[in-house]
């Protein structure tokens, strides 16, 4: 995995009644490489 040269991290906390299965994590372009545990298998 290549290192990120520049990046901005944002942490957002949201309270919801939705289950974990109903949530969809959206990453822009190459950022999906940062959370490979969330990729569909």
Secondary structure, DSSP 8 states (H G I E B T S, - for coil): ----SS----------SS-GGG------GGGGGGGGGGS--
